[in-house]
């Protein structure tokens, strides 16, 4: 299983505006500098180092090309609000640069897991980090984005990369806390062996050290079996025919 944790930081549009205030409509013709991806930071599960890619003074084409190669090696891509923000931003810039589409990656969105499984005061990464891990994101302000976008400030870029890398580290740790409540996006045992008859093994960690916890009956009267993994402690449900494979393997 090759699981990639990633995060993007983006620049705002630079625009003409006759005045400041609330409820002001600005047409796309007012854009004088198109927004872009400032940096992408990422790490592979099981590795300590967080990698970074940065734009070239507002030009993110090379960044997009390099990350396109990285993402093709991933079985899963994990991000917070990644489906609605990070991936769409990346795809949008990819499209605008006229690049060939890359194979669609399987995504895991920790924001969606938090919204689906829990009722918390907030689902933001900073809040989840504070209540689950005792630490949140690095504090910053909009001035950092201004210094990078308007001044190409190298020191500000270093601060931005540091900020983004911390988000990736938080993301992985939060994901590990949340994933026990969610079905795996990829069955670890089947992915490792390529054999669908290994679905009786733990889909989370791939372990064969599992046991039957209890039987369940669906609304259609079909028998199912709740299994428990003795290695990672997670529960999962399998159909009767898959449970027969488990009994045969014992």
ROFI-594491 format. One record per residue (C-alpha): residue number from 1; residue in three letters; y, z, x. Coordinates in nm, 4 decimals. Each point is the difference from the previous one (the first is absolute). Last residue first. Example, Ala and Ser with C-alpha at 12.3 -4.5 7.8 and 13.67 -1.06 7.14 Angstrom:
<num=2, residuo=SER, north=-0.1060, up=0.7140, east=1.3670>
<num=1, residuo=ALA, north=-0.3440, up=0.0660, east=-0.1370>
END
This chain:
<num=250, residuo=UNK, north=-2.1753, up=0.9397, east=-0.7857>
<num=249, residuo=UNK, north=0.0837, up=-0.3708, east=0.0007>
<num=248, residuo=UNK, north=-0.1968, up=-0.0566, east=-0.3212>
<num=247, residuo=UNK, north=0.1884, up=0.2788, east=-0.1751>
<num=246, residuo=UNK, north=0.3336, up=-0.1506, east=0.1094>
<num=245, residuo=UNK, north=-0.1048, up=-0.3475, east=-0.1119>
<num=244, residuo=UNK, north=-0.0889, up=0.1517, east=-0.3387>
<num=243, residuo=UNK, north=0.3495, up=0.1525, east=-0.0104>
<num=242, residuo=UNK, north=0.1403, up=-0.3505, east=0.0376>
<num=241, residuo=UNK, north=-0.2067, up=-0.1124, east=-0.3001>
<num=240, residuo=UNK, north=0.1211, up=0.3024, east=-0.1980>
<num=239, residuo=UNK, north=0.3710, up=-0.0643, east=0.0637>
<num=238, residuo=UNK, north=0.2051, up=0.1903, east=0.2570>
<num=237, residuo=UNK, north=0.2749, up=0.2615, east=-0.0177>
<num=236, residuo=UNK, north=0.1950, up=0.1599, east=0.2839>
<num=235, residuo=UNK, north=0.0708, up=0.3497, east=0.1310>
<num=234, residuo=UNK, north=0.1570, up=0.0902, east=0.3337>
<num=233, residuo=UNK, north=-0.1132, up=0.2742, east=0.2375>
<num=232, residuo=UNK, north=0.0499, up=-0.2043, east=0.3190>
<num=231, residuo=UNK, north=-0.3440, up=0.0611, east=0.1534>
<num=230, residuo=UNK, north=-0.2111, up=0.1272, east=-0.2900>
<num=229, residuo=UNK, north=0.1094, up=-0.2899, east=-0.2201>
<num=228, residuo=UNK, north=-0.0440, up=0.0829, east=-0.3672>
<num=227, residuo=UNK, north=-0.1410, up=-0.2387, east=-0.2593>
<num=226, residuo=UNK, north=0.0649, up=-0.0272, east=-0.3732>
<num=225, residuo=UNK, north=-0.2715, up=-0.2055, east=-0.1619>
<num=224, residuo=UNK, north=0.0380, up=-0.2390, east=-0.2904>
<num=223, residuo=UNK, north=-0.2190, up=-0.0673, east=-0.3050>
<num=222, residuo=UNK, north=0.1206, up=-0.2545, east=-0.2537>
<num=221, residuo=UNK, north=0.0606, up=0.1109, east=-0.3594>
<num=220, residuo=UNK, north=0.2930, up=-0.2353, east=-0.0609>
<num=219, residuo=UNK, north=0.2455, up=0.2909, east=0.0172>
<num=218, residuo=UNK, north=-0.1454, up=0.0785, east=0.3441>
<num=217, residuo=UNK, north=-0.2613, up=0.2662, east=0.0693>
<num=216, residuo=UNK, north=0.0235, up=0.2301, east=0.3004>
<num=215, residuo=UNK, north=-0.2492, up=0.1461, east=0.2442>
<num=214, residuo=UNK, north=0.0792, up=0.2727, east=0.2521>
<num=213, residuo=UNK, north=0.0579, up=0.0678, east=0.3679>
<num=212, residuo=UNK, north=-0.2470, up=-0.2408, east=0.1592>
<num=211, residuo=UNK, north=0.0082, up=0.0332, east=0.3779>
<num=210, residuo=UNK, north=0.1623, up=-0.1665, east=0.2984>
<num=209, residuo=UNK, north=-0.0543, up=-0.0156, east=0.3766>
<num=208, residuo=UNK, north=0.0046, up=-0.3813, east=0.0048>
<num=207, residuo=UNK, north=0.3613, up=0.0032, east=0.1232>
<num=206, residuo=UNK, north=0.2279, up=-0.3013, east=-0.0498>
<num=205, residuo=UNK, north=0.3221, up=0.2058, east=0.0050>
<num=204, residuo=UNK, north=0.1543, up=-0.0691, east=-0.3421>
<num=203, residuo=UNK, north=-0.2665, up=-0.2124, east=-0.1663>
<num=202, residuo=UNK, north=-0.2609, up=0.2651, east=0.0665>
<num=201, residuo=UNK, north=-0.3449, up=-0.1618, east=-0.0023>
<num=200, residuo=UNK, north=-0.1565, up=-0.1242, east=-0.3231>
<num=199, residuo=UNK, north=0.1877, up=-0.3278, east=0.0459>
<num=198, residuo=UNK, north=-0.2292, up=-0.0796, east=0.2917>
<num=197, residuo=UNK, north=-0.1782, up=-0.2669, east=-0.2050>
<num=196, residuo=UNK, north=0.3153, up=-0.2116, east=0.0407>
<num=195, residuo=UNK, north=-0.0937, up=-0.0627, east=0.3679>
<num=194, residuo=UNK, north=0.2840, up=-0.1116, east=0.2290>
<num=193, residuo=UNK, north=-0.0758, up=0.3058, east=0.2119>
<num=192, residuo=UNK, north=0.3435, up=0.1411, east=0.0777>
<num=191, residuo=UNK, north=0.1754, up=-0.1390, east=-0.3073>
<num=190, residuo=UNK, north=-0.2849, up=0.1173, east=-0.2218>
<num=189, residuo=UNK, north=0.0225, up=0.3521, east=0.1419>
<num=188, residuo=UNK, north=0.3809, up=0.0205, east=-0.0172>
<num=187, residuo=UNK, north=0.0375, up=-0.1276, east=-0.3549>
<num=186, residuo=UNK, north=0.3539, up=-0.1396, east=0.0049>
<num=185, residuo=UNK, north=0.2826, up=0.1168, east=-0.2263>
<num=184, residuo=UNK, north=-0.1570, up=0.3450, east=-0.0052>
<num=183, residuo=UNK, north=0.0147, up=0.1808, east=-0.3362>
<num=182, residuo=UNK, north=0.2909, up=0.2428, east=-0.0086>
<num=181, residuo=UNK, north=0.0251, up=0.3788, east=0.0039>
<num=180, residuo=UNK, north=-0.1412, up=0.0438, east=0.3507>
<num=179, residuo=UNK, north=0.2526, up=-0.2594, east=0.1186>
<num=178, residuo=UNK, north=0.3027, up=0.2223, east=-0.0480>
<num=177, residuo=UNK, north=-0.0167, up=0.2302, east=0.3031>
<num=176, residuo=UNK, north=-0.1069, up=-0.2756, east=0.2405>
<num=175, residuo=UNK, north=0.2775, up=-0.2217, east=-0.1353>
<num=174, residuo=UNK, north=0.2529, up=0.2741, east=0.0703>
<num=173, residuo=UNK, north=-0.1055, up=0.0122, east=0.3666>
<num=172, residuo=UNK, north=0.0132, up=-0.3777, east=0.0328>
<num=171, residuo=UNK, north=0.3402, up=-0.0279, east=-0.1677>
<num=170, residuo=UNK, north=0.1522, up=0.2826, east=0.2025>
<num=169, residuo=UNK, north=-0.0883, up=-0.1823, east=0.3236>
<num=168, residuo=UNK, north=0.1361, up=-0.3272, east=-0.1412>
<num=167, residuo=UNK, north=0.3233, up=0.1693, east=-0.1111>
<num=166, residuo=UNK, north=0.0412, up=0.1514, east=0.3479>
<num=165, residuo=UNK, north=-0.0277, up=-0.3508, east=0.1462>
<num=164, residuo=UNK, north=0.2792, up=-0.1213, east=-0.2283>
<num=163, residuo=UNK, north=0.2450, up=0.2713, east=0.1085>
<num=162, residuo=UNK, north=-0.0811, up=-0.0548, east=0.3696>
<num=161, residuo=UNK, north=0.0468, up=-0.3744, east=-0.0507>
<num=160, residuo=UNK, north=0.3363, up=0.0634, east=-0.1679>
<num=159, residuo=UNK, north=0.1129, up=0.2350, east=0.2772>
<num=158, residuo=UNK, north=-0.0876, up=-0.2652, east=0.2608>
<num=157, residuo=UNK, north=0.1932, up=-0.2547, east=-0.2041>
<num=156, residuo=UNK, north=0.3013, up=0.2327, east=-0.0099>
<num=155, residuo=UNK, north=-0.0091, up=0.0217, east=0.3794>
<num=154, residuo=UNK, north=-0.0094, up=-0.3791, east=0.0211>
<num=153, residuo=UNK, north=0.3034, up=-0.0481, east=-0.2249>
<num=152, residuo=UNK, north=-0.0063, up=-0.3521, east=-0.1468>
<num=151, residuo=UNK, north=0.3530, up=0.0723, east=-0.1270>
<num=150, residuo=UNK, north=-0.0012, up=-0.1075, east=-0.3649>
<num=149, residuo=UNK, north=-0.3624, up=0.0381, east=-0.1076>
<num=148, residuo=UNK, north=-0.1084, up=0.2667, east=0.2493>
<num=147, residuo=UNK, north=0.3094, up=0.2181, east=-0.0192>
<num=146, residuo=UNK, north=0.0160, up=-0.0423, east=-0.3780>
<num=145, residuo=UNK, north=-0.3654, up=0.1004, east=-0.0459>
<num=144, residuo=UNK, north=0.0549, up=0.3197, east=0.1999>
<num=143, residuo=UNK, north=0.3180, up=0.0736, east=-0.1947>
<num=142, residuo=UNK, north=-0.2071, up=0.0128, east=-0.3176>
<num=141, residuo=UNK, north=-0.1298, up=0.3439, east=0.0944>
<num=140, residuo=UNK, north=-0.2916, up=0.1609, east=0.1826>
<num=139, residuo=UNK, north=-0.2327, up=0.2993, east=-0.0226>
<num=138, residuo=UNK, north=-0.3496, up=-0.0590, east=0.1342>
<num=137, residuo=UNK, north=-0.2534, up=0.0086, east=-0.2826>
<num=136, residuo=UNK, north=-0.1683, up=0.3148, east=-0.1247>
<num=135, residuo=UNK, north=-0.1930, up=0.2946, east=0.1364>
<num=134, residuo=UNK, north=-0.2151, up=0.2777, east=-0.1475>
<num=133, residuo=UNK, north=-0.3036, up=-0.2251, east=-0.0407>
<num=132, residuo=UNK, north=-0.0690, up=-0.0119, east=-0.3729>
<num=131, residuo=UNK, north=0.3291, up=0.1219, east=-0.1524>
<num=130, residuo=UNK, north=0.2320, up=-0.1432, east=0.2664>
<num=129, residuo=UNK, north=-0.1866, up=-0.3252, east=0.0579>
<num=128, residuo=UNK, north=-0.0272, up=-0.0682, east=-0.3716>
<num=127, residuo=UNK, north=0.3750, up=0.0543, east=-0.0352>
<num=126, residuo=UNK, north=0.0886, up=-0.2392, east=0.2840>
<num=125, residuo=UNK, north=-0.2460, up=-0.2644, east=-0.1234>
<num=124, residuo=UNK, north=0.1508, up=-0.0016, east=-0.3479>
<num=123, residuo=UNK, north=-0.2275, up=0.0925, east=-0.2894>
<num=122, residuo=UNK, north=0.2271, up=0.2697, east=-0.1398>
<num=121, residuo=UNK, north=-0.0359, up=0.3138, east=-0.2108>
<num=120, residuo=UNK, north=-0.3730, up=-0.0591, east=-0.0142>
<num=119, residuo=UNK, north=-0.2347, up=-0.0994, east=-0.2818>
<num=118, residuo=UNK, north=-0.3017, up=-0.1373, east=0.1864>
<num=117, residuo=UNK, north=-0.2642, up=-0.2738, east=-0.0097>
<num=116, residuo=UNK, north=0.1777, up=-0.3184, east=-0.1044>
<num=115, residuo=UNK, north=0.3458, up=0.0599, east=0.1458>
<num=114, residuo=UNK, north=-0.1363, up=0.1289, east=0.3315>
<num=113, residuo=UNK, north=-0.2551, up=-0.2813, east=0.0249>
<num=112, residuo=UNK, north=0.2670, up=-0.2604, east=-0.0776>
<num=111, residuo=UNK, north=0.2280, up=0.1434, east=0.2706>
<num=110, residuo=UNK, north=-0.2921, up=-0.0038, east=0.2454>
<num=109, residuo=UNK, north=-0.0348, up=-0.3770, east=-0.0400>
<num=108, residuo=UNK, north=-0.3242, up=-0.1447, east=0.1379>
<num=107, residuo=UNK, north=-0.0029, up=-0.3737, east=0.0676>
<num=106, residuo=UNK, north=-0.2733, up=-0.2586, east=0.0502>
<num=105, residuo=UNK, north=0.1499, up=-0.2817, east=0.2049>
<num=104, residuo=UNK, north=0.0731, up=-0.3499, east=-0.1255>
<num=103, residuo=UNK, north=-0.0650, up=-0.2587, east=0.2677>
<num=102, residuo=UNK, north=0.3252, up=-0.1177, east=0.1651>
<num=101, residuo=UNK, north=0.2275, up=-0.2601, east=-0.1576>
<num=100, residuo=UNK, north=0.1415, up=-0.2659, east=0.2355>
<num=99, residuo=UNK, north=0.3522, up=0.0762, east=0.1153>
<num=98, residuo=UNK, north=0.3164, up=-0.1465, east=-0.1498>
<num=97, residuo=UNK, north=0.2258, up=0.2752, east=0.1336>
<num=96, residuo=UNK, north=0.1081, up=0.0817, east=-0.3562>
<num=95, residuo=UNK, north=-0.3630, up=0.0410, east=-0.1077>
<num=94, residuo=UNK, north=-0.0832, up=0.2494, east=0.2750>
<num=93, residuo=UNK, north=0.3204, up=0.1875, east=-0.0811>
<num=92, residuo=UNK, north=-0.1086, up=0.0298, east=-0.3612>
<num=91, residuo=UNK, north=-0.3593, up=0.0881, east=0.0888>
<num=90, residuo=UNK, north=0.1162, up=0.2843, east=0.2243>
<num=89, residuo=UNK, north=0.2385, up=0.1341, east=-0.2627>
<num=88, residuo=UNK, north=-0.2692, up=-0.0278, east=-0.2668>
<num=87, residuo=UNK, north=-0.2484, up=0.1827, east=0.2227>
<num=86, residuo=UNK, north=0.2399, up=0.2815, east=0.0869>
<num=85, residuo=UNK, north=0.1508, up=0.0505, east=-0.3459>
<num=84, residuo=UNK, north=-0.2112, up=-0.0254, east=-0.3144>
<num=83, residuo=UNK, north=-0.3492, up=0.0111, east=0.1504>
<num=82, residuo=UNK, north=0.0999, up=0.2218, east=0.2940>
<num=81, residuo=UNK, north=0.1472, up=0.2813, east=-0.2055>
<num=80, residuo=UNK, north=-0.1403, up=0.2190, east=0.2773>
<num=79, residuo=UNK, north=-0.2124, up=-0.2223, east=0.2251>
<num=78, residuo=UNK, north=-0.3691, up=-0.0517, east=0.0800>
<num=77, residuo=UNK, north=-0.1420, up=-0.3375, east=0.1030>
<num=76, residuo=UNK, north=-0.3766, up=-0.0414, east=-0.0337>
<num=75, residuo=UNK, north=-0.2551, up=-0.2170, east=0.1807>
<num=74, residuo=UNK, north=0.2602, up=-0.0720, east=0.2674>
<num=73, residuo=UNK, north=-0.0230, up=-0.2631, east=0.2756>
<num=72, residuo=UNK, north=0.2124, up=-0.2518, east=-0.1908>
<num=71, residuo=UNK, north=0.2751, up=0.2618, east=-0.0150>
<num=70, residuo=UNK, north=0.0637, up=-0.0169, east=0.3745>
<num=69, residuo=UNK, north=0.0378, up=-0.3781, east=0.0139>
<num=68, residuo=UNK, north=0.2531, up=0.0004, east=-0.2831>
<num=67, residuo=UNK, north=0.1721, up=0.2873, east=0.1816>
<num=66, residuo=UNK, north=0.0735, up=-0.2258, east=0.2950>
<num=65, residuo=UNK, north=0.1368, up=-0.2862, east=-0.2088>
<num=64, residuo=UNK, north=0.2184, up=0.2290, east=-0.2123>
<num=63, residuo=UNK, north=0.1525, up=0.1676, east=0.3078>
<num=62, residuo=UNK, north=0.0625, up=-0.3428, east=0.1537>
<num=61, residuo=UNK, north=0.1892, up=-0.1092, east=-0.3121>
<num=60, residuo=UNK, north=0.2037, up=0.3202, east=-0.0397>
<num=59, residuo=UNK, north=0.3368, up=-0.1287, east=0.1250>
<num=58, residuo=UNK, north=0.2690, up=0.2664, east=-0.0428>
<num=57, residuo=UNK, north=0.0545, up=0.0721, east=0.3688>
<num=56, residuo=UNK, north=-0.3619, up=-0.0767, east=0.0914>
<num=55, residuo=UNK, north=-0.2046, up=0.1973, east=-0.2522>
<num=54, residuo=UNK, north=-0.2263, up=0.2870, east=0.0929>
<num=53, residuo=UNK, north=-0.3769, up=0.0518, east=0.0231>
<num=52, residuo=UNK, north=-0.1494, up=0.3465, east=0.0452>
<num=51, residuo=UNK, north=-0.3376, up=0.1532, east=0.0868>
<num=50, residuo=UNK, north=-0.1077, up=0.3546, east=-0.0832>
<num=49, residuo=UNK, north=-0.2506, up=0.1316, east=0.2539>
<num=48, residuo=UNK, north=-0.2564, up=0.2596, east=-0.1025>
<num=47, residuo=UNK, north=-0.2884, up=-0.2250, east=-0.1042>
<num=46, residuo=UNK, north=-0.2620, up=0.0964, east=-0.2567>
<num=45, residuo=UNK, north=0.1667, up=-0.1928, east=-0.2808>
<num=44, residuo=UNK, north=0.2059, up=-0.2827, east=0.1447>
<num=43, residuo=UNK, north=0.3741, up=0.0444, east=0.0358>
<num=42, residuo=UNK, north=0.3099, up=-0.1749, east=-0.1280>
<num=41, residuo=UNK, north=0.3749, up=-0.0304, east=0.0347>
<num=40, residuo=UNK, north=0.1942, up=-0.2966, east=-0.1353>
<num=39, residuo=UNK, north=0.3638, up=-0.0437, east=0.0927>
<num=38, residuo=UNK, north=0.3349, up=-0.1343, east=-0.1169>
<num=37, residuo=UNK, north=-0.1359, up=-0.2175, east=-0.2802>
<num=36, residuo=UNK, north=0.2706, up=-0.2262, east=-0.1407>
<num=35, residuo=UNK, north=0.3070, up=-0.0073, east=-0.2284>
<num=34, residuo=UNK, north=0.2018, up=-0.3196, east=-0.0098>
<num=33, residuo=UNK, north=0.3475, up=-0.0003, east=0.1555>
<num=32, residuo=UNK, north=0.3003, up=-0.1400, east=-0.1851>
<num=31, residuo=UNK, north=-0.1260, up=0.0756, east=-0.3497>
<num=30, residuo=UNK, north=0.2721, up=-0.0456, east=-0.2638>
<num=29, residuo=UNK, north=-0.1680, up=-0.3172, east=-0.1308>
<num=28, residuo=UNK, north=-0.2856, up=0.2272, east=-0.1091>
<num=27, residuo=UNK, north=0.2352, up=0.1269, east=-0.2713>
<num=26, residuo=UNK, north=0.1394, up=0.3533, east=0.0070>
<num=25, residuo=UNK, north=0.0295, up=0.1986, east=-0.3214>
<num=24, residuo=UNK, north=0.1916, up=0.3264, east=0.0231>
<num=23, residuo=UNK, north=-0.1277, up=0.2863, east=-0.2146>
<num=22, residuo=UNK, north=0.1415, up=0.2775, east=0.2222>
<num=21, residuo=UNK, north=0.2718, up=-0.0351, east=0.2582>
<num=20, residuo=UNK, north=0.1226, up=-0.2057, east=0.2951>
<num=19, residuo=UNK, north=0.2327, up=-0.3011, east=-0.0135>
<num=18, residuo=UNK, north=0.0288, up=-0.3677, east=0.0819>
<num=17, residuo=UNK, north=-0.3521, up=-0.0131, east=0.1409>
<num=16, residuo=UNK, north=-0.1373, up=-0.2287, east=0.2684>
<num=15, residuo=UNK, north=-0.3590, up=0.0818, east=0.0971>
<num=14, residuo=UNK, north=-0.2291, up=0.1184, east=0.2792>
<num=13, residuo=UNK, north=-0.3492, up=0.0287, east=-0.1493>
<num=12, residuo=UNK, north=-0.1758, up=0.3223, east=0.0888>
<num=11, residuo=UNK, north=-0.2397, up=0.0345, east=0.2947>
<num=10, residuo=UNK, north=-0.3663, up=0.0879, east=-0.0285>
<num=9, residuo=UNK, north=-0.2401, up=0.2587, east=0.1357>
<num=8, residuo=UNK, north=-0.3719, up=-0.0713, east=-0.0386>
<num=7, residuo=UNK, north=-0.3023, up=0.2304, east=-0.0046>
<num=6, residuo=UNK, north=-0.3648, up=-0.0319, east=0.1020>
<num=5, residuo=UNK, north=-0.3400, up=0.1670, east=0.0020>
<num=4, residuo=UNK, north=-0.2882, up=-0.2371, east=0.0822>
<num=3, residuo=UNK, north=-0.3645, up=0.0724, east=-0.0855>
<num=2, residuo=UNK, north=-0.2703, up=-0.1919, east=0.1867>
<num=1, residuo=UNK, north=-0.3325, up=0.1080, east=-0.1461>
END
